[in-house]
């Protein structure tokens, strides 16, 4: 839980007038300019207070949707022993992307790029019977992939924040239901962030298995070419019935019926069969990836449970990833204009920015405090620019930061009893009396 | 924010009847037995759901008290470049405790054991003027120290979770006020966790500087010998006035007036001067450590700000650490009995455990749901044992977990309209009607 009222004088928000030349894409430029991140070394970032706050917001939405499907949160360490990875046979597969480490005793360690091995070991030690599954476990932890050429800011960094979940089931049928639960949870997660995500059939790569979907948002600046049916542009990820096994299966069938594939899995013939007006060929950003891989890890790592007959069988597994830090970049790619970021109201760092243009003035300060108090009481988070700065600088910075609503307190507003309340997205201004501001905002947010 | 109602059937709580032999101290034994942690490799732990939940609870108390003194939260990465550490001269000082890494391009990296260098660089890039200080910044992040002999579970692990804060001021006088703010914040933080912490003059070690206090809790199993005046056993860390600079200075003077020192700084003569009845010589656990080190880092790293005359001066700094993961062990060392953990009510993973001894019974299930709903609505967190298990097993496990209050639902309780409500700490049982349970708990928690 981050503070609900932040005063810029105490905050650390080093905005930049110009983005550094190395920032090639708009989200990277805006995150640097808005003082959200700062590069520590190649592909490794410090998250300054505003960026950190957004990271926590996104994390919390991801968490709530995992909890909603009955997944339990735990936390695995960043540093793992190489032995487990040798057991699964993946120690060599990862090549140079895996950050390999030797400790003071010359033991081989690594910075986890993912956690199939470790979670399988944890499960194995704790669960023995079919009665204890399905078991859905997840964690949200820093990962490291030693990209040869880190770029695009947090979109393709080396140290990155990821939610990875794992499902454990008695057989393939039950495991596919777990897969469907996460599939639907992902539709909801991204929809809550104002993103239209499209599940696309995908390669399974280093994770393995034979069933996999990537969740893609469309963006001109996306890293890969994607192809889909226009129907996906009109679907609502929140309107999915997931109350029963059958409902989940039907929902996933419905969401995978029309054509949608990344470049790697693209079937030109199938795509050409779509009416031309419905063909969408554009670029996309991957924000989630889910896998069903059966017993790929449970066999070598000997994770078995007793079935109803008492026989030990290897557990059926899937894994489910969301790039939490990457999502920040993805949201900004999807939501910005020439002035800066335009956060969706549901996932903004603050809902309200208050600019006091004359902080030395007692009446202005009192009015500001009154508005902030009311807003906080109504559950809004408020960023207050209480710095002794030119009004023009304050306005431009707030637009860069992209907070959905802005109120300006000035001697003139006080004298005329008319305060400017501006919507960031449209730029439309309301003139309201002091006591009408927070009730107006409540209405906008449906509170 | 963790879920407010957890059903054991969906949770992952692999309790153990016996603690593994390698666990030497009671907190390590109990954390393993209660299914809170599991060793991943030497000195590196996975935090299972119950342990993770407590870690987040402790983190949130630490966070709130940092926010309260106006510190802004950010997040620095775990992996740092070695170059910065060469600039400060500490790259070699740390010796083998520092986990050194080479990336695929053979660049020297390290897993941060602390962050003075990186935060100084972040500050330098963002703050230019005396008008922008004091600036208090903190983060809560995983650290790594490659202990030669990791032991005592999370008390002396290799990968550990720590809050480290940094203060930046224009001069020594202002910097000492920042020091005092953190000093008082620590008294409050630990008091909120039910711990009596004693600030003791301490060595500055690898951090450096000339003013330093460790915050110690007394425990027979503590790692070091400590000596203090008995007055510290009766002080209230919450009852400290920190409203002004003068009040803070007076409070710190008051809290450092009587004798209190760790072994390293022990002054036998001064200690002997205390009346014998007031001499306390025992063992202690370090849970926090604060440092004022002036310009030790700002000079080599060239972190300067303009003073009122326009001249650039090196900024005065301090740093302030709390071992978040270690605190879990410390609390358990301080709060346990022969049956298991006894969480302080203010910082328990759940306030209420509900045991349904006959989960197949419709009336029992309905009564259970009603109690849980009421408890949730009143703001309590509830752990529900809905497993089909023997009652004896359920009782013993709940006592091991140490949840402050327990309610038992059974056919007999329903028939007699009398439910057993048991306080974990005292074992005292109340017999209450179904509708009286939650109002009774509200009273106990002063709600």
HADDOCK unambig.tbl for C-alpha pairs under 7 A between the chains (distance, minus, plus):
assign (segid A and resid 10 and name CA) (segid B and resid 70 and name CA) 6.33 0.50 0.50
assign (segid A and resid 10 and name CA) (segid B and resid 135 and name CA) 6.67 0.50 0.50
assign (segid A and resid 11 and name CA) (segid B and resid 72 and name CA) 5.73 0.50 0.50
assign (segid A and resid 12 and name CA) (segid B and resid 72 and name CA) 6.87 0.50 0.50
assign (segid A and resid 14 and name CA) (segid B and resid 126 and name CA) 4.99 0.50 0.50
assign (segid A and resid 41 and name CA) (segid B and resid 81 and name CA) 6.26 0.50 0.50
assign (segid A and resid 44 and name CA) (segid B and resid 77 and name CA) 6.79 0.50 0.50
assign (segid A and resid 45 and name CA) (segid B and resid 77 and name CA) 6.29 0.50 0.50
assign (segid A and resid 46 and name CA) (segid B and resid 75 and name CA) 5.82 0.50 0.50
assign (segid A and resid 46 and name CA) (segid B and resid 76 and name CA) 4.37 0.50 0.50
assign (segid A and resid 46 and name CA) (segid B and resid 77 and name CA) 5.70 0.50 0.50
assign (segid A and resid 47 and name CA) (segid B and resid 74 and name CA) 5.69 0.50 0.50
assign (segid A and resid 47 and name CA) (segid B and resid 75 and name CA) 4.92 0.50 0.50
assign (segid A and resid 47 and name CA) (segid B and resid 76 and name CA) 6.14 0.50 0.50
assign (segid A and resid 48 and name CA) (segid B and resid 74 and name CA) 4.80 0.50 0.50
assign (segid A and resid 48 and name CA) (segid B and resid 75 and name CA) 6.46 0.50 0.50
assign (segid A and resid 49 and name CA) (segid B and resid 72 and name CA) 6.49 0.50 0.50
assign (segid A and resid 49 and name CA) (segid B and resid 73 and name CA) 5.50 0.50 0.50
assign (segid A and resid 49 and name CA) (segid B and resid 74 and name CA) 4.46 0.50 0.50
assign (segid A and resid 52 and name CA) (segid B and resid 74 and name CA) 5.60 0.50 0.50
assign (segid A and resid 52 and name CA) (segid B and resid 75 and name CA) 6.39 0.50 0.50
assign (segid A and resid 70 and name CA) (segid B and resid 10 and name CA) 6.36 0.50 0.50
assign (segid A and resid 72 and name CA) (segid B and resid 11 and name CA) 5.74 0.50 0.50
assign (segid A and resid 72 and name CA) (segid B and resid 12 and name CA) 6.90 0.50 0.50
assign (segid A and resid 72 and name CA) (segid B and resid 49 and name CA) 6.50 0.50 0.50
assign (segid A and resid 73 and name CA) (segid B and resid 49 and name CA) 5.51 0.50 0.50
assign (segid A and resid 74 and name CA) (segid B and resid 47 and name CA) 5.70 0.50 0.50
assign (segid A and resid 74 and name CA) (segid B and resid 48 and name CA) 4.82 0.50 0.50
assign (segid A and resid 74 and name CA) (segid B and resid 49 and name CA) 4.47 0.50 0.50
assign (segid A and resid 74 and name CA) (segid B and resid 52 and name CA) 5.60 0.50 0.50
assign (segid A and resid 75 and name CA) (segid B and resid 46 and name CA) 5.81 0.50 0.50
assign (segid A and resid 75 and name CA) (segid B and resid 47 and name CA) 4.92 0.50 0.50
assign (segid A and resid 75 and name CA) (segid B and resid 48 and name CA) 6.48 0.50 0.50
assign (segid A and resid 75 and name CA) (segid B and resid 52 and name CA) 6.39 0.50 0.50
assign (segid A and resid 76 and name CA) (segid B and resid 46 and name CA) 4.37 0.50 0.50
assign (segid A and resid 76 and name CA) (segid B and resid 47 and name CA) 6.13 0.50 0.50
assign (segid A and resid 77 and name CA) (segid B and resid 44 and name CA) 6.81 0.50 0.50
assign (segid A and resid 77 and name CA) (segid B and resid 45 and name CA) 6.30 0.50 0.50
assign (segid A and resid 77 and name CA) (segid B and resid 46 and name CA) 5.71 0.50 0.50
assign (segid A and resid 81 and name CA) (segid B and resid 41 and name CA) 6.26 0.50 0.50
assign (segid A and resid 96 and name CA) (segid B and resid 104 and name CA) 6.19 0.50 0.50
assign (segid A and resid 99 and name CA) (segid B and resid 103 and name CA) 6.53 0.50 0.50
assign (segid A and resid 101 and name CA) (segid B and resid 101 and name CA) 5.78 0.50 0.50
assign (segid A and resid 103 and name CA) (segid B and resid 99 and name CA) 6.52 0.50 0.50
assign (segid A and resid 104 and name CA) (segid B and resid 96 and name CA) 6.19 0.50 0.50
assign (segid A and resid 104 and name CA) (segid B and resid 146 and name CA) 6.91 0.50 0.50
assign (segid A and resid 126 and name CA) (segid B and resid 14 and name CA) 4.98 0.50 0.50
assign (segid A and resid 135 and name CA) (segid B and resid 10 and name CA) 6.66 0.50 0.50
assign (segid A and resid 146 and name CA) (segid B and resid 104 and name CA) 6.91 0.50 0.50
